[in-house]
Structures are given as C-alpha cells and as structure tokens.
Amino acid sequence: MIKIVFFAALREQLDCAEMSLASEGVKNINDIKLKLSDNSEQWQQVFSNASLLSAVNHDMVDGEHPVKPGDEVAFFPPVTGG
C-alpha cells in the first residue's frame, strides 16, 4: 500500500486528508494521479492541474518519480508567497 496525503486547499476540495492506495500497477507519481482521477470529476480536475506539487517521503518530486509500497506520497497546491 501507498499512503496518500493531501494538504492545504486540496484537503478541502477533495474532502479527504489521507488515504491508502494499492500499489499494484503503480510505478510513479503520474500513475497515482491517473488512479486518483478516476474517483470523480472533482478529483479529475484537481489531478489534471499541471501546477500540482508532489512529494515522496518528504522530498519534492516530479511526475516520473518512482513509488513503491510503503511510500508516503503528498499532494499540495502551488505555494505562493509575498
């Protein structure tokens, strides 16, 4: 299993703080986004956003980053500052 965590506005948009995802057929972050997009139209909108940030085990990664069972994957919106 892969632990999925949602932060900031994503948590409210998806009405979900965290979940577990079966690791079968999941090779990288992009695979996770595709699986999560199947949940609903709202989830599809969130995970089709090219600006969505992701981390694996607290390290920022891109969509091609590999994932394996036991990893923690976090998704959060782009950070803005001033």
C-alpha positions in Angstrom: 0.0 0.0 0.0 1.0 3.6 -0.6 -0.1 6.3 1.8 -1.5 9.4 0.1 -1.8 12.7 2.0 -3.5 15.9 0.8 -2.5 19.3 2.2 -3.9 22.8 2.2 -6.7 23.7 -0.2 -6.6 20.2 -1.7 -7.8 18.7 1.6 -10.9 20.9 1.5 -11.5 20.4 -2.3 -11.4 16.7 -2.1 -12.9 16.4 1.4 -10.1 14.0 2.2 -7.0 14.3 4.4 -5.4 11.0 3.6 -6.0 7.6 2.1 -4.3 4.3 1.2 -3.8 3.2 -2.4 -3.0 -0.3 -3.6 0.5 -0.3 -5.2 -0.3 -2.9 -7.9 0.2 -1.3 -11.3 1.6 2.0 -9.8 5.1 2.8 -11.0 5.3 6.6 -10.5 3.5 9.8 -9.4 1.7 10.1 -12.7 0.2 6.6 -12.3 -1.1 7.7 -8.9 -2.6 10.9 -10.4 -4.4 8.8 -13.0 -5.8 6.3 -10.5 -7.0 9.2 -8.2 -8.6 11.0 -11.2 -11.0 8.0 -11.5 -12.6 8.9 -8.2 -14.9 11.7 -9.6 -14.9 14.7 -11.8 -13.7 16.9 -9.0 -10.7 14.6 -8.4 -10.0 14.6 -12.2 -9.9 18.4 -12.2 -7.5 18.5 -9.2 -5.1 15.9 -10.6 -5.1 17.4 -14.2 -3.6 20.6 -12.8 0.0 20.8 -14.1 0.9 23.1 -11.2 0.0 20.5 -8.6 3.1 19.7 -6.4 4.0 16.3 -5.1 6.5 14.8 -2.6 7.5 11.2 -1.8 8.7 10.6 1.7 9.0 14.4 2.3 11.2 15.0 -0.8 9.8 17.1 -3.7 9.5 15.1 -6.9 8.1 15.3 -10.4 5.6 13.0 -12.1 8.1 10.5 -13.3 9.4 9.8 -9.8 9.1 6.1 -8.9 7.0 5.0 -6.0 6.9 1.7 -4.1 4.8 0.0 -1.4 5.3 1.8 2.0 6.0 5.2 0.4 4.1 8.3 1.6 3.0 10.5 -1.3 1.8 14.0 -0.6 0.0 16.4 -2.9 -0.5 20.1 -2.4 -1.3 23.2 -4.4 1.5 25.5 -5.7 2.9 27.7 -2.9 2.7 31.4 -3.3 4.4 34.0 -1.2 5.0 37.6 -0.8 
